[in-house]
Amino acid sequence: MNEFSIAVIGCGNWGMNHVRTAYKIFGKRLKYCSDSYPESGIKIKEISEEIIFTVDLNDVLNDKSVKAVIVATPAETHFEITEKLLLAGKNVLVEKPITLNSDEAKILNRTALDKKLILMVGHLLLFHPAILKIKEYIDNGKLGNLQYIYSNRLNLGTVRNEENILWSFAPHDISVIQFFTGDVPSEVSASGAVFLQKNIQDTTLTVLKFRKNIHAHVYVSWLHPFKEQRLVVIGDKAMMMFEDTLKENKLKFYPKGFDMVNGMPVKRDMGFENIEFDPVSPLEQEQRHFVSCIEDKKTPRADGNNAIEVLETLERAQKELTK
């Protein structure tokens, strides 16, 4: 495939991370940045005078040289913008959640498949080297059979008024847990609490049950005194912990567990080992993966089906919250 141009739609805080990363990796191939706020053009020109800034999405839609578009607009706009891009023949990486309901996500996925285009969702942690290292340990049997996974994603703010904490924080963790298990949950339960704004949960606890007796929970809150991002994976041979808020030694391997001796569980406690991983940027890896999937015509790690599966789990949890 001839070298194609790239565009970023949405120049808010996270959108600008995409812009800076794309320009760092792809340079002049980043042809357009688009946002509904004209003043965003000032931030774009600070990165490069060569990037074309536009408030008109049609400029991107009508440019045949643009084959890859990153969508980082508010979630409620994802469906409309992504559908237009796919119908115009563009490959799309859209931020999570791909849409606000699975029916719309299925429409986008079907459109991408029909037009033989890449549709990818921004499940960023699937490109984090620590997450990939844990997946490697799971796949090579070092943890044994998975038993339990839990994730805490806690902070003070940023509070949203268009979505609750489940939809804001939990997609990251649900995508990782389903990546580790290679499955979708057979049972989903959730509870939450509303304190700051009517009908918007500030904290939720989601419990997932999978086949093969694998259990997981996801605890998220933006009403918490300190930042915590902790993921623990427990197998019948060993355990791992990833704590992203630490400055160093973020990933640990624990050869701990219980052995059955004469029919009784006996504790096996052997300390822990710090596990090194490549200090690469997950966002860079995600963007490189997106472009390579287009060039090599391969299925993305976080493809449309992956996006739908995570969204359906979120919907099942949301249904529990509104009972």
URUR-V674031 format. One record per pair of residues at least 12 apart in sequence whose ideal C-beta (glycine too) atoms are under 6 Angstrom apart, sorted by the first residue. I is the first residue (numbers start at 1). J is the second residue. D is the distance in Angstrom with one decimal. If there is no record, write none. Layout:
I:J:D + I:J:D
//
This chain:
1:295:5.4 + 4:67:3.6 + 5:29:5.8 + 5:31:3.9 + 5:65:4.5 + 5:66:4.7 + 6:22:5.9 + 6:26:5.8 + 6:29:5.2 + 6:30:5.1 + 6:68:4.7 + 7:32:3.9 + 7:60:4.7 + 7:66:5.1 + 7:69:4.7 + 8:33:5.0 + 8:70:4.7 + 9:34:4.9 + 9:71:4.9 + 9:73:5.9 + 10:72:3.8 + 10:73:3.8 + 11:33:5.8 + 11:35:3.9 + 11:40:4.0 + 14:72:5.4 + 15:72:3.6 + 18:70:5.1 + 18:72:5.2 + 19:33:5.6 + 21:283:4.9 + 21:284:5.7 + 21:287:5.9 + 22:287:6.0 + 23:47:5.5 + 23:48:5.9 + 30:51:5.9 + 32:52:5.0 + 32:60:5.2 + 33:51:5.5 + 33:53:5.3 + 34:54:5.0 + 34:57:5.9 + 34:60:5.9 + 36:55:6.0 + 38:55:5.7 + 41:53:3.8 + 61:88:4.4 + 67:91:5.9 + 68:91:5.1 + 68:291:6.0 + 68:294:5.7 + 69:85:5.2 + 69:90:4.8 + 69:92:5.4 + 70:93:4.8 + 71:94:4.2 + 72:95:4.9 + 75:97:5.7 + 75:100:5.9 + 78:94:5.4 + 78:99:5.3 + 79:99:4.5 + 79:104:4.4 + 82:94:5.0 + 82:108:5.5 + 86:111:4.7 + 86:112:5.6 + 86:117:5.9 + 91:117:5.1 + 91:118:4.0 + 91:294:4.9 + 92:119:5.6 + 93:120:4.6 + 93:290:4.5 + 94:121:6.0 + 95:122:4.2 + 96:121:5.6 + 96:122:5.0 + 96:123:5.8 + 96:171:4.6 + 97:171:5.5 + 97:311:5.8 + 98:121:4.6 + 98:307:4.1 + 102:308:5.6 + 102:311:4.6 + 102:312:5.0 + 102:315:5.9 + 105:307:5.7 + 105:308:4.9 + 105:311:5.3 + 109:304:3.3 + 112:304:5.8 + 118:293:5.1 + 118:294:5.2 + 119:304:4.4 + 120:290:5.3 + 120:300:4.2 + 120:302:5.5 + 121:302:5.0 + 121:307:3.8 + 123:175:4.0 + 123:302:4.3 + 124:282:5.2 + 124:286:5.9 + 125:172:5.1 + 125:176:5.0 + 126:179:5.7 + 126:301:5.4 + 126:302:5.3 + 127:282:4.5 + 127:285:4.1 + 127:286:4.4 + 128:282:4.4 + 129:277:4.2 + 129:278:4.7 + 129:280:5.7 + 130:242:4.9 + 130:251:4.8 + 130:277:5.1 + 131:176:5.9 + 133:277:4.7 + 134:233:5.8 + 134:240:5.4 + 138:180:5.9 + 143:235:3.1 + 143:237:5.8 + 143:238:5.1 + 144:235:4.1 + 144:236:4.1 + 144:237:3.0 + 145:235:6.0 + 145:236:4.8 + 146:214:4.9 + 146:235:5.4 + 147:234:5.1 + 147:236:5.9 + 148:215:5.2 + 148:234:4.4 + 149:177:5.3 + 149:216:4.1 + 149:233:5.2 + 150:217:4.9 + 150:232:5.3 + 151:173:4.0 + 151:218:5.0 + 151:231:4.8 + 152:219:4.9 + 152:228:5.3 + 152:230:4.7 + 153:169:4.7 + 153:173:6.0 + 153:220:4.8 + 153:229:5.6 + 154:221:4.9 + 154:224:4.0 + 154:228:4.4 + 155:222:5.8 + 155:224:5.9 + 155:227:4.6 + 156:224:5.8 + 157:222:5.6 + 159:222:5.4 + 164:200:4.8 + 164:201:4.2 + 165:201:5.6 + 165:202:5.8 + 165:204:5.7 + 165:220:5.1 + 165:222:5.4 + 166:204:4.6 + 166:317:6.0 + 169:220:3.9 + 170:218:5.3 + 170:220:5.1 + 171:310:5.9 + 173:218:4.5 + 174:310:5.2 + 174:313:5.2 + 175:310:4.9 + 177:216:4.9 + 181:210:5.2 + 181:214:5.6 + 183:210:5.2 + 184:309:5.2 + 185:208:4.0 + 185:209:5.9 + 185:210:5.4 + 186:209:5.8 + 186:211:5.8 + 187:209:4.0 + 188:208:5.9 + 188:316:4.0 + 188:317:5.5 + 189:207:4.8 + 189:320:5.5 + 190:204:5.9 + 190:206:4.3 + 190:317:4.0 + 190:320:4.0 + 190:321:5.4 + 191:205:5.5 + 192:204:3.7 + 192:321:4.9 + 202:223:4.5 + 203:221:3.8 + 203:223:5.8 + 204:220:5.7 + 205:219:5.1 + 206:218:4.5 + 206:317:4.7 + 227:245:5.4 + 229:244:4.2 + 229:245:5.2 + 230:243:4.9 + 238:255:4.8 + 239:254:4.3 + 239:256:5.7 + 240:253:5.4 + 249:274:4.7 + 251:275:4.4 + 252:272:4.7 + 252:274:5.9 + 253:273:4.6 + 253:275:5.2 + 254:272:4.7 + 255:270:4.6 + 256:268:5.9 + 256:269:5.4
//
